[in-house]
Amino acid sequence: MSEYAVAHLDEIEELTDGRCPWRPVRFQLGITAFGVNAFTGREAGDRLINEHDESEEHDLQEELYLVQRGRATFELDGERVDAPAGTFVFARPGVKRTAFAEEPGTTLVAIGATPGKAYEAHGAELWLPVHHLYEAGRYAEAADQARASIEANPQYPMPLYNLACSESLAGRPEDAIRHLRLAIDGSEQFRAMAAEDSDFDPIREDPAFGELLSSAPQ
């Protein structure tokens, strides 16, 4: 594997889950130590980042934003901050934040990580192209279209978990359990999530599913 990588912003394909389109910089460059993505507003008034506060236990990220081009307005705990190109904005967990483009083509670069915790790259980029199928209840289609890329990148547990959810809902218990096991192997948090996730109700009585949830980590 090369010790460095180079990419121009416009070479990185935009992805979307139906909210704010973004460019997966971390995934494109193979970064594993921290999260970094870019968001571009095509028109003035476009929302650049979804409103959130990073206060959930599995998040708690510090985030640094750089206005790479254009001009943005941030809303931070209700306070509006003008941010022309070259401006850094730093937000700690718990600060409710969002941002809007003030000029066409305004682009933010967002960098985040949780203090004192090793960064876990979940690879959400692999799932986003089929998320609309899942939302529409087309679970088999979502699983069929995503499986190859997700299985080719087993180091990312979140797409494996999402794939297992779709397979459970599509009536594919063996596939769902296999991919859920791989997700849990990648990150123990998915064992607890699966125990409460209604997506696994169709296979909840399957002995193999119960055994997977009750297995203690080695």
WOCOR-V194960 format. One record per backbone hydrogen bond with DSSP energy under -0.5 kcal/mol. NH is the residue of the N-H (numbers start at 1). CO is the residue of the C=O. E is the energy in kcal/mol with one decimal. If there is no record, write none. Layout:
NH_CO_E ; NH_CO_E
//
This chain:
11_8_-2.0 ; 12_8_-0.6 ; 12_9_-1.5 ; 13_11_-0.6 ; 15_22_-3.1 ; 21_19_-0.6 ; 22_15_-2.5 ; 23_38_-3.3 ; 24_13_-0.6 ; 24_22_-0.5 ; 25_23_-2.0 ; 26_36_-2.6 ; 28_24_-2.4 ; 29_25_-2.3 ; 30_26_-1.2 ; 31_26_-2.1 ; 35_112_-2.7 ; 37_110_-2.2 ; 38_23_-1.9 ; 39_108_-2.6 ; 41_106_-2.9 ; 42_40_-0.6 ; 45_101_-3.4 ; 46_43_-2.0 ; 48_99_-3.2 ; 49_99_-1.1 ; 52_97_-1.8 ; 59_56_-1.8 ; 60_54_-0.8 ; 60_56_-0.5 ; 62_113_-2.7 ; 63_91_-2.6 ; 64_111_-3.1 ; 65_89_-3.2 ; 66_109_-2.5 ; 67_87_-2.4 ; 68_66_-1.1 ; 68_107_-1.9 ; 69_107_-1.3 ; 72_83_-2.8 ; 73_100_-2.4 ; 74_81_-2.7 ; 75_98_-2.6 ; 76_74_-0.5 ; 76_79_-2.9 ; 77_75_-0.6 ; 77_96_-3.1 ; 79_76_-1.9 ; 81_74_-2.8 ; 83_72_-2.9 ; 85_70_-1.3 ; 86_67_-3.1 ; 87_84_-1.8 ; 89_65_-2.7 ; 91_63_-2.8 ; 94_53_-3.4 ; 95_92_-1.8 ; 96_94_-0.6 ; 97_52_-3.0 ; 98_75_-1.2 ; 99_49_-0.9 ; 100_73_-2.3 ; 101_46_-2.9 ; 102_71_-3.4 ; 103_71_-0.9 ; 105_41_-2.2 ; 106_41_-0.6 ; 106_103_-1.6 ; 107_69_-2.2 ; 108_39_-2.9 ; 109_66_-2.5 ; 110_37_-3.2 ; 111_64_-2.8 ; 112_35_-2.5 ; 113_62_-1.6 ; 115_60_-0.5 ; 115_113_-0.5 ; 117_114_-1.8 ; 121_119_-0.6 ; 122_120_-0.9 ; 126_123_-1.9 ; 127_124_-1.3 ; 128_124_-1.7 ; 129_125_-0.6 ; 130_127_-2.1 ; 131_127_-0.6 ; 131_128_-1.2 ; 132_128_-0.5 ; 133_130_-0.9 ; 134_130_-1.7 ; 135_131_-2.6 ; 136_132_-1.4 ; 137_134_-1.7 ; 138_133_-2.9 ; 139_137_-1.2 ; 142_138_-2.2 ; 143_139_-2.4 ; 144_140_-2.7 ; 145_141_-2.5 ; 146_142_-1.8 ; 147_143_-2.0 ; 150_146_-2.2 ; 151_147_-3.0 ; 152_148_-1.4 ; 153_150_-1.2 ; 154_151_-0.6 ; 156_153_-1.7 ; 157_155_-0.7 ; 159_122_-1.0 ; 160_156_-0.8 ; 161_157_-2.2 ; 162_158_-2.5 ; 163_159_-2.6 ; 164_160_-2.3 ; 165_161_-2.2 ; 166_162_-2.1 ; 167_163_-2.4 ; 168_164_-2.4 ; 169_165_-2.2 ; 170_166_-1.6 ; 171_168_-1.3 ; 172_167_-2.9 ; 176_172_-2.5 ; 177_173_-2.5 ; 178_174_-2.1 ; 179_175_-2.5 ; 180_176_-2.3 ; 181_177_-2.3 ; 182_178_-1.6 ; 183_179_-2.1 ; 184_180_-2.5 ; 185_181_-2.3 ; 186_182_-1.5 ; 187_183_-1.9 ; 190_187_-1.7 ; 191_188_-1.7 ; 192_188_-0.8 ; 193_189_-1.8 ; 194_190_-2.1 ; 195_191_-1.3 ; 196_192_-0.7 ; 196_193_-1.0 ; 197_193_-0.9 ; 198_196_-0.5 ; 200_197_-1.7 ; 201_198_-1.8 ; 203_200_-1.2 ; 204_201_-1.0 ; 206_203_-1.7 ; 209_206_-0.7 ; 210_206_-2.1 ; 211_207_-2.6 ; 212_208_-1.8 ; 213_209_-2.1 ; 214_210_-1.7 ; 215_211_-1.0
//
